[in-house]
Amino acid sequence: MERDARYPDYIGISDVSTTSFEQMRVEGYFEGQPSLMFDEPEGFDIGDPPELQGRSRGWTPVHAQLCALASCTSITITVVARDQGFRYQDLRTDIRSLIDIRGFFFDLHLQPKYEQINFDLFVKTREKTERVKELARETDRRCPQIGLFRMAKIPMVMSWYREGSKRPLFVDRFHIGRGRTPEERLIEKRKKADAT
């Protein structure tokens, strides 16, 4: 991150540029680094206009955003673990987003939106569950990407696992009330539609 004398010293600046090419291909750059290519999958059925068909030559912007969330969280965990004296050998994450795309493709009066993000974190550690919870709470507070998703009020389920375990140590739910999650409601809606 760069600094700029126009801002306070605690403001970090990240500049990214993009170039758009034919159809749905966009290439992103930042100084001194290889570019990242974005492209929607080839043949993705989006209705009219039919010329908007990607070729699967790169990442979709949604995948890049999810990767940014996972990467930023992983880096924040490393910093928080160091500060807390938390010991771990490995960290792995899996993220799945559920997005209502009707407003992008089919029903233009709707706003496309994330229905839910499932963010699973697998930590290889011998630390006690309470220490993992402390790590999670401080990571949530300090991670800019988690903060971005939370400020956007995107429903998210973060499940923290001890590596090798099938049951989470604990689960945090953000912007999801009590009861069923948006994902569970979507599954139920599909089952009802299939039954009719």
N, C-alpha and C positions, 0 to 999 in steps of 0.2 A: 504494500500500500504506500502511496505517495503522501506527501504533506504539501500544503499550500498555505502561504503566509496570510492569505485572506481569511483563513479560518483558525479557530483555536487549535492548539497543539494536539488535542485529543481527538480531532476529526481526521479519520483515515479516508483516503480517496481512492476509488477503483474506477478506472476508465476502460470501457469496452466499446469496440466499434463493430458494426456488422455491414456486410455487403450482400444484397439480394441478387440472386441469379434467376434463371428461367424456372418457371413453375414454382415449386414450394421449397426451393433450396436457399438457405441463408448460411453464410459463413461468418463466425464471430472471431474477433482478434483482441488481444491486448499485448502491448509492447513487449518484445523479447520472448514471446511464447508462441508455440505452434497454434494454428487456428483450430477451431472446433466447428464442424459442419452440422447443421440442422436440416432435417428433411422428413416430411411425413411419409409413411409407408406407401409403396407403389400399389396402385389399385385399390386404395382405401375408398370405400363406397361413400361418397359425400354428396351424391345427388348433383343438382345443378350448382355451379357450372361444371360440366364434365372435364374441362381442361385443368382443373386443380387436382392433379394427381402427382404425388411425390414418387420418388424412385428408390427410397430406402438406402440412400448413400451416406446417411449420417444420423445423428441423434435428433429426436424431436425436442422442441423447447421444454415440453413437460418432463421428459427424461432428464434433461440438463438441470431443471429446477429441483427435481427430486435428488439428483446426484449432489447438487449444491447443499441441500438440506442435510443429507447423510455425511458429506465431507466436512461441512462446517461443524456439525455435531461431534464427529469423531475427533477433530482437532481440538474442540472445546473440552471434550472429555480428557484428552491428553494433558491439557493445561490444568484443568481442575484436579485431576488425579495427582499431578505433581504437587500442587498447592496443598492438597489434603493428605499427602503421604499415602495415597491409595495405590495398592500394588495390583497390577494385572499384566498378563502376558500377551493377550490378544483381544481384538475387538472386531466384530463383524456386524454388519447391518443389512437388513432387508426392508425395502419400502415398496408399498403398493398404493397407488392412488386410484380412486373411483371418481370419475369426472362425468358430469352430465353434459354431453356434447351437443344436445339438441339445438341450443341457441347458436352454435357455431355453424351447423350444417343444415338443419331441417326446419327449426321453428324460431325464426329470427326475432320474435318478440321476447324470447327468454335470454337471460344472461348465462353463458356457460359457467359452471362452477364445480369446485371440488365438493363432492358429497362426503367423502371421508378419506383420510390418509391413515394407513396402518404402518407403523414404524416399529420394527422389531430390532432390538439391540442385544447382541450375544457377547457377553464379557467372560473371558477366561480368567477367573480369579478365585482365590480362597477367602477373600474378605467376606465378612458377615453381611447378611441381607440388609441390615440397618445402614451399614457403610455404603452399600450400593445405592440405597435410597438417598443418602446424603449426596453422593456423587451425582445422581440423577437430578435432584432438586437444584443443585448449584449449576449444573450444566444447562438446565432449562432456563435459569436466570441469566446466564452469561452468553448463551449462544445467539448471535444475531439472526441466523436463519430460523431457529425455533421461534424467536421473538417476532419475526416477520409473519410467519404462519399463524401465530397466536393473535397478533394484532389484526390480521385479516379474518379472524374468527373462523378459521377452517377447522371443521371437526377432525380431530386426530386422536388416535389410540397409540400410545407409546408403551410397548411391552418390553420389559427388561428381563433377560434370561441369563442364567449361568450357562456358559458354553457346555453343550452336551445334554442339557435338560430340556424336556418337552413342555414343562410347565413354567410359566413366567414367575420370577421372584415377586414381581408386582407389576401393576398396570396403571398408567396415568391416562386419563381421558380429558381432553381439552375441547371445550365447546360442544360437549355432548351431555345432555341431561341424564337423569336417571332412567332406567328402563332400557329399551332396545336402542342399539346404535343405528345410524343411517344405513350402514351396510346390512344389518339384520333386516331392516324394513325393506330394502331393495331386494333381498333374497326372498322375503315373504311375498312381495309384489310379483316377482317372477313366477313363483310357485302357483300363485292364484291365477295368473294369466295362462300358464301352461295347463291348469286344470280345467279351464273353460273351453 
